[in-house]
Amino acid sequence: MRAFMDKDFLLETETAKHLFHDYSEHMPLVDYHCHISPREIYEDRRFNNLTEVWLGGKNPDGSYFGDHYKWRVMRSNGTPEEYITGDKPAYERYLKFVEALQMAIGNPMYHWCNLELRQFFGFMKPLTPETAEEAWNFCNDKLQHDPNLTVRGIIKKANVAMVGTTDDPIDSLEWHKKIAEDKSITVKVCPSFRPDKAINISKPGFADYVGKLAASVGKDALASADEVKAALVERLEFFAAMGCRASDHGLDYIPFRPACDEEVNAIFARVMAGECVAVLLCLGRAYHRLNIAMQLHYSCLRGVNTRMNRLLGPDTGFDMIAQNTCGGDIAAFLAALDETGECPKTILYSLNPADNEQLGTLIGCFQSDEVPGKIQHGSAWWFNDTKSGMEAQMKSLANLGLLGNFVGMLTDSRSFLSYARHDYFRRIFCNLVGNWVENGEYPDNDAALKRIVEGVSYKNAERYFAL
């Protein structure tokens, strides 16, 4: 029997061990999509205890922050909500999480949490109800006193080269500006353009948001779809000047239907009275012009527990996989951009793993010589961010495209300790490649394997995002 999470965790062959330890393990990482706070990076926040960094709490405005992956684990164990997002004492909340975690056999959360304790704190025992008090005291002491466990220290310890935050078009990016001016901060912290509120026009608050967008470009109002598009492009150019490398779109599904400007403006007029409009084509062209990668996340059904979603708000753990068959619409969208030579670098993520092969075939239709792997099948996302989900996404990409040009892992997380997920991904990737080599499916060519492993671990993302 192998020891729990030893140095060769998830590495089944000698080739996998060699590829991980000699080529992947010590590469810098590019976290090109996450939800961490640039303000906390600038202010170099220090967390008081594991509950703060793992489970979060309530913001002054009444909204909630924390890792909803962990909240779902606790709810699945029957934990009362007052221990999850409520105001129970920090230690009691932590103990409830540890109790739930012990039941999470086969869940990546079990591995992630133990990896975080090992990598950032040096706590090598499995986290159990029996070791919970020892881990709490050991890790909290380091959080409060270790100079390497402030937010910036965690980022440096994880060897992060670039952080791509998620930012609304109307954001002033004041914290990014302060970070850029602070020479003591060596990691690149790049804003990412997230215009969902200007695109998800069927959702409540669209008209109010358009008013805020107008104010952000110095106008009293935006009277047409053309003015909305112009305002978004103006904000995007500001983001580009502040170092933006990527956009991100979180859409229920990706619709596409050609329409002339007159029709779109007519729709916009109805939208402001409660109907809908789209600006993706305009933004796609601007992304191409500004060399910004477009990320499209889709097929999520959000807030399905309406009572809890109403109580806690969005992004609190009440979302599920949807079945939106929109591959043809995505292809038509990219084709319309390609028609005028304005298709940007694009990363496509579906929350539905049944779409893997569809995406694998779609991306091959729009590649070009601008950059290897211009159109990417994105890393296994959210509910697919598991050992089997990562393997399925990478096998599909290998079967239908070029795995060697894959831009690799991202955290998509709100927790600064989540960089351990890159280690998890790299082990799974190296094990997959190692098995192919030892099974005689790829030659034992060390130079070629080194190039592939270092590329997927870091260098492909470095090139793709022009770092």
C-alpha positions in Angstrom: 0.0 0.0 0.0 1.3 3.4 -0.9 1.6 6.1 1.7 -1.0 8.9 1.7 0.0 11.7 -0.6 3.7 11.0 -0.7 6.1 12.9 -3.0 5.0 10.7 -5.9 1.2 11.2 -5.3 -0.8 10.4 -8.4 2.4 9.4 -10.3 2.0 5.8 -11.3 5.1 5.2 -13.5 8.8 6.0 -13.4 8.3 8.2 -16.5 5.6 10.1 -14.8 7.7 10.7 -11.8 10.6 11.9 -13.9 8.4 14.3 -16.0 6.8 15.8 -12.9 9.8 16.1 -10.6 12.4 17.1 -13.2 10.3 19.3 -15.6 7.0 20.3 -14.3 7.1 20.7 -10.5 9.3 23.8 -10.3 8.0 25.7 -13.3 6.3 29.1 -12.6 2.5 29.0 -12.9 0.2 31.3 -14.8 -3.2 31.7 -13.1 -4.8 33.4 -16.0 -8.4 33.3 -14.6 -9.3 33.6 -10.9 -11.6 35.6 -8.6 -9.1 36.8 -6.0 -9.0 40.4 -4.9 -6.4 42.8 -6.3 -6.9 45.0 -3.2 -5.9 42.1 -0.9 -2.7 41.6 -3.0 -1.8 45.3 -2.8 -2.6 45.5 0.9 -0.8 42.2 1.5 -3.6 40.8 3.6 -2.7 38.5 6.5 -5.4 36.0 7.4 -6.0 35.2 11.1 -7.0 31.6 10.8 -7.8 28.7 8.5 -11.5 29.6 8.6 -10.9 33.0 7.1 -8.8 31.7 4.3 -10.9 28.6 3.6 -14.6 29.4 4.4 -14.6 33.2 4.3 -17.5 35.1 5.7 -19.7 38.1 5.2 -18.7 41.4 3.5 -19.7 44.8 5.0 -22.3 45.2 2.2 -24.0 41.9 3.3 -22.6 39.8 0.4 -20.7 36.6 1.1 -17.1 35.7 0.2 -15.4 32.3 0.4 -14.9 29.1 -1.4 -18.3 27.7 -2.4 -16.7 24.4 -3.3 -16.1 23.9 0.4 -19.6 25.2 1.3 -21.1 22.5 -1.0 -19.1 19.8 0.8 -20.4 21.0 4.2 -24.1 21.2 3.0 -23.8 17.7 1.6 -22.8 16.5 5.1 -25.9 18.1 6.6 -24.0 21.0 8.2 -26.4 23.8 9.3 -25.9 26.9 7.3 -24.9 29.0 10.3 -21.6 27.1 10.3 -21.1 27.5 6.6 -21.8 31.2 5.8 -23.2 32.2 9.2 -21.6 33.8 12.3 -20.7 30.8 14.4 -17.2 31.0 16.0 -14.4 30.4 13.5 -13.1 27.3 15.2 -16.5 25.7 15.3 -17.0 26.4 11.6 -13.6 24.9 10.9 -14.4 21.7 12.8 -17.7 21.3 10.9 -15.7 21.5 7.7 -13.2 18.9 8.8 -16.0 16.6 9.8 -17.5 16.9 6.3 -14.1 16.6 4.6 -13.5 13.2 6.1 -16.5 11.9 4.2 -15.2 13.4 0.9 -13.3 10.3 -0.3 -12.8 10.6 -4.1 -13.6 14.3 -4.1 -10.8 16.6 -5.2 -11.5 18.9 -2.3 -10.0 16.2 0.0 -6.8 16.3 -2.0 -6.7 20.1 -2.5 -7.1 20.8 1.3 -4.4 18.4 2.3 -2.1 19.6 -0.5 -2.6 23.2 0.7 -1.6 22.2 4.3 1.5 20.5 3.1 2.7 23.0 0.5 2.0 26.2 2.3 2.3 25.2 6.0 4.4 22.1 6.1 1.6 20.2 8.0 2.2 16.7 6.8 -0.5 14.7 8.7 -3.9 14.0 7.0 -6.5 16.4 8.1 -9.0 14.5 10.2 -11.2 15.2 13.3 -8.4 13.7 15.3 -5.7 16.0 13.9 -8.0 19.1 13.5 -6.9 20.9 16.7 -3.2 20.3 16.0 -3.6 21.6 12.4 -5.6 24.6 13.6 -3.0 25.7 16.1 0.0 24.9 13.8 -1.3 26.6 10.7 -2.9 29.6 12.5 0.4 30.4 14.2 2.1 30.5 10.8 -0.8 32.6 9.3 -0.3 35.1 12.0 3.5 35.3 12.2 5.2 33.7 9.2 6.3 36.5 6.8 5.9 34.1 3.9 2.2 33.5 4.6 0.7 36.9 3.8 -1.2 37.1 0.5 2.0 38.2 -1.4 4.0 35.6 0.4 1.6 32.8 -0.6 1.8 34.0 -4.2 5.6 34.0 -4.1 5.7 30.6 -2.4 3.5 29.2 -5.1 5.9 30.6 -7.8 3.1 32.5 -9.5 4.2 34.5 -12.6 0.9 36.1 -13.5 -2.5 36.5 -11.9 -5.5 37.3 -14.1 -8.2 38.8 -11.8 -11.9 39.1 -12.9 -13.1 42.7 -13.3 -16.2 44.5 -14.4 -15.9 47.0 -17.3 -16.9 49.9 -15.0 -14.2 49.1 -12.5 -11.7 51.9 -12.0 -8.9 49.4 -11.6 -7.4 51.5 -8.9 -5.9 48.5 -7.1 -4.2 47.3 -10.3 -2.8 50.8 -10.8 -1.4 50.7 -7.3 0.1 47.3 -7.8 1.7 48.3 -11.0 3.3 51.3 -9.3 4.6 49.2 -6.3 8.0 47.9 -7.4 8.1 45.4 -4.5 5.3 43.4 -6.1 7.0 41.2 -8.7 4.1 39.1 -9.9 2.1 40.4 -12.9 -1.5 41.2 -11.7 -3.5 41.7 -14.9 -7.2 42.8 -15.0 -9.5 40.6 -17.0 -12.5 42.2 -18.8 -15.8 40.5 -17.6 -18.7 42.3 -19.4 -21.4 39.8 -18.4 -23.8 42.5 -17.0 -23.7 44.2 -20.4 -24.4 41.0 -22.3 -26.7 38.9 -20.1 -29.5 41.3 -21.1 -32.4 39.1 -20.1 -31.3 39.2 -16.4 -32.6 41.7 -13.9 -30.7 45.0 -13.5 -29.6 45.3 -17.2 -31.0 48.8 -17.7 -29.5 50.0 -14.4 -26.2 48.6 -15.4 -26.3 50.4 -18.7 -26.7 53.6 -16.7 -23.5 52.8 -14.7 -21.7 52.0 -17.9 -22.6 55.3 -19.3 -21.3 57.1 -16.2 -18.0 55.2 -16.5 -17.4 56.8 -19.9 -18.6 60.3 -18.8 -22.1 60.2 -20.3 -25.5 60.6 -18.8 -27.1 57.8 -20.8 -26.5 55.3 -23.7 -29.3 55.6 -26.2 -28.6 52.8 -28.5 -26.8 49.5 -28.9 -24.1 51.3 -30.9 -23.4 53.6 -28.0 -23.3 50.6 -25.6 -20.7 48.9 -27.9 -18.7 52.1 -28.1 -18.7 52.4 -24.4 -17.6 48.8 -23.8 -14.8 49.2 -26.4 -13.6 52.4 -24.7 -13.5 50.6 -21.4 -11.7 47.6 -23.0 -9.0 49.9 -24.3 -8.6 51.3 -20.8 -8.2 47.7 -19.5 -5.7 47.0 -22.3 -3.6 50.0 -21.3 -3.7 48.6 -17.7 -2.2 45.3 -18.8 -5.3 43.2 -19.6 -4.4 39.9 -21.2 -7.8 38.2 -21.3 -11.5 38.7 -21.2 -14.0 36.4 -19.6 -17.6 35.7 -20.4 -19.8 33.6 -18.1 -22.9 32.8 -20.3 -25.8 30.4 -19.7 -25.4 29.5 -23.4 -23.8 31.2 -26.4 -26.4 32.5 -28.9 -25.6 33.7 -32.4 -27.9 35.1 -35.1 -26.7 37.6 -37.7 -28.5 40.9 -37.4 -28.1 44.3 -39.0 -27.4 47.4 -36.9 -30.9 48.7 -37.4 -32.4 45.5 -36.0 -30.0 45.4 -33.0 -30.8 49.0 -32.2 -34.5 48.3 -32.3 -34.0 45.3 -30.0 -31.9 47.5 -27.6 -34.8 50.0 -27.4 -37.1 47.1 -26.3 -34.4 45.8 -23.9 -34.4 49.0 -22.0 -38.1 48.4 -21.5 -37.3 44.8 -20.6 -36.2 42.7 -23.6 -32.6 41.8 -25.0 -29.5 42.6 -27.2 -25.9 41.2 -27.8 -22.5 42.8 -28.3 -20.2 39.8 -28.5 -19.3 40.4 -32.2 -18.1 43.9 -31.4 -16.1 42.8 -28.4 -14.6 39.9 -30.3 -13.3 42.2 -33.0 -11.9 44.5 -30.3 -10.2 41.6 -28.5 -8.5 40.7 -31.8 -7.3 44.2 -32.3 -5.9 44.6 -28.8 -4.4 41.0 -28.6 -6.7 40.0 -25.7 -7.7 36.4 -25.4 -11.5 35.8 -25.2 -12.6 33.2 -22.7 -16.2 31.9 -23.1 -17.6 29.8 -20.2 -21.1 28.4 -20.7 -23.6 25.7 -19.9 -24.1 26.5 -16.2 -27.6 26.7 -14.6 -27.1 29.2 -11.8 -28.9 29.7 -8.5 -31.3 26.7 -8.9 -32.1 26.7 -5.2 -34.2 29.9 -5.4 -34.7 30.3 -1.7 -31.1 30.0 -0.8 -29.9 32.0 -3.8 -32.3 34.8 -2.7 -31.0 34.6 0.8 -27.2 34.5 0.1 -26.9 35.8 -3.4 -25.1 34.5 -6.5 -21.9 32.4 -6.4 -22.7 30.8 -3.1 -22.9 27.1 -4.2 -26.3 26.6 -5.7 -25.4 26.1 -9.4 -25.4 23.0 -11.6 -24.4 21.7 -15.0 -26.8 22.7 -17.8 -27.4 21.0 -21.2 -27.2 23.8 -23.8 -26.5 22.6 -27.3 -24.9 25.7 -28.7 -21.9 24.3 -30.5 -23.3 25.4 -33.9 -23.9 28.9 -32.6 -20.3 29.1 -31.3 -19.0 28.0 -34.7 -21.2 30.6 -36.4 -20.0 33.3 -34.1 -16.3 32.4 -34.7 -16.9 32.1 -38.4 -18.4 35.6 -38.5 -15.3 37.0 -36.8 -13.0 34.9 -39.0 -14.7 36.2 -42.1 -13.2 39.6 -41.6 -9.9 38.3 -40.2 -10.9 39.5 -36.7 -11.2 36.2 -34.7 -9.3 36.6 -31.4 -7.5 34.0 -29.5 -10.3 32.1 -27.8 -10.6 29.6 -25.0 -13.9 27.7 -24.8 -15.2 26.0 -21.6 -18.4 24.0 -21.3 -19.5 23.0 -17.9 -21.1 19.9 -19.5 -18.4 17.3 -20.1 -20.6 15.8 -22.8 -19.4 18.7 -24.9 -15.7 17.7 -24.8 -15.7 16.1 -28.2 -17.8 18.8 -29.8 -15.3 21.4 -28.6 -12.4 19.3 -29.6 -13.7 19.2 -33.2 -14.8 22.9 -33.2 -11.5 24.3 -32.2 -9.7 22.7 -35.1 -11.9 24.7 -37.6 -10.5 28.1 -36.6 -6.8 27.7 -35.9 -4.3 30.0 -37.6 -0.6 30.8 -37.6 -1.0 33.8 -35.2 -0.1 31.5 -32.2 0.0 27.7 -31.8 -3.3 26.6 -30.4 -5.0 29.9 -31.1 -8.4 28.4 -30.3 -8.3 26.4 -27.1 -10.4 23.8 -25.4 -10.1 25.2 -21.9 -9.1 23.3 -18.8 -11.7 21.1 -17.1 -13.9 23.7 -15.5 -15.7 23.9 -12.1 -17.6 20.6 -11.5 -15.2 18.9 -14.0 -12.2 20.1 -12.1 -11.6 16.5 -10.8 -9.0 13.8 -11.5 -11.4 12.0 -13.9 -12.7 15.3 -15.3 -9.2 16.6 -16.1 -8.2 13.3 -17.6 -11.3 13.3 -19.8 -10.7 16.8 -21.0 -7.0 16.2 -21.8 -7.7 12.8 -23.5 -10.4 14.4 -25.6 -8.0 17.3 -26.6 -5.2 14.8 -27.3 -7.5 12.7 -29.5 -8.9 15.5 -31.5 -6.3 18.3 -31.4 -2.8 19.0 -30.0 -2.4 18.5 -26.3 1.1 19.8 -26.5 -0.1 23.3 -27.3 -2.6 23.3 -24.4 -2.3 26.4 -22.1 -3.0 24.3 -19.0 -4.5 25.0 -15.6 -6.1 27.9 -13.9 -7.6 28.1 -10.4 -10.9 29.9 -11.1 -10.8 30.4 -7.4 -11.5 32.9 -4.6 -8.9 31.4 -2.3 -5.2 32.3 -2.3 -4.3 28.8 -1.2 -5.8 27.3 -4.3 -2.5 27.4 -6.2 -2.1 23.9 -5.0 -4.6 22.9 -7.7 -1.9 23.6 -10.3 0.3 21.0 -8.5 -2.7 18.6 -8.7 -3.2 19.2 -12.4 0.5 18.8 -13.2 0.6 15.5 -11.4 -2.4 14.2 -13.3 -1.0 15.5 -16.6 2.4 14.0 -16.1 0.9 10.7 -15.1 -1.3 10.7 -18.2 1.7 11.3 -20.5 3.9 8.9 -18.5 1.4 6.1 -19.0 1.3 6.7 -22.7 5.1 6.5 -23.0 5.4 3.4 -20.9 2.6 1.8 -22.8 4.5 2.4 -26.0 2.0 5.0 -27.4 4.6 7.8 -27.6 8.4 7.4 -27.9 10.7 7.8 -24.8 12.2 10.9 -26.4 13.2 13.0 -23.4 13.7 16.3 -25.4 10.3 16.1 -26.9 8.6 15.1 -23.6 10.4 18.0 -21.8 9.1 20.5 -24.4 5.6 19.2 -24.0 5.6 19.1 -20.2 7.2 22.5 -19.7 4.9 23.9 -22.3 1.6 22.7 -20.8 2.9 23.5 -17.3 3.9 27.1 -18.1 5.5 28.1 -21.4 2.4 27.8 -23.6 0.4 30.2 -21.3 3.4 32.5 -21.2 3.4 32.7 -25.0 -0.4 32.7 -25.4 -0.9 35.6 -23.0 2.1 37.5 -24.2 3.9 37.7 -20.9 
